[in-house]
Amino acid sequence: MGQTIQWLDGHAPTIKSQLVRSLAQNPLKPDILEEIRTVTSTEVEMGWVQGPFTASEMDSELGTESWIPARRFGVRQGAKVRPID
């Protein structure tokens, strides 16, 4: 069962901290990270996505610190890496 909006709003800072710790403890493999960066840069150039943004920039843009980021990672499929959001 999903969480309520109120629960997520109250727990957003903790969830963000846990994600940052998780990223530090479990970094992407360098080759996958580089391919994800390349794909993401292309998506920004094409206007499909915006960013990257710092946490402070997101707080300011959204007018709140109660937001939860999604980790972007890659899955190797043959010779390519597929970005997953």
Secondary structure as UniProt FT lines:
FT   HELIX           5..25
FT   HELIX           30..45
FT   TURN            46..47
FT   HELIX           55..62
FT   STRAND          73..77
FT   TURN            78..79
FT   STRAND          80..84
//
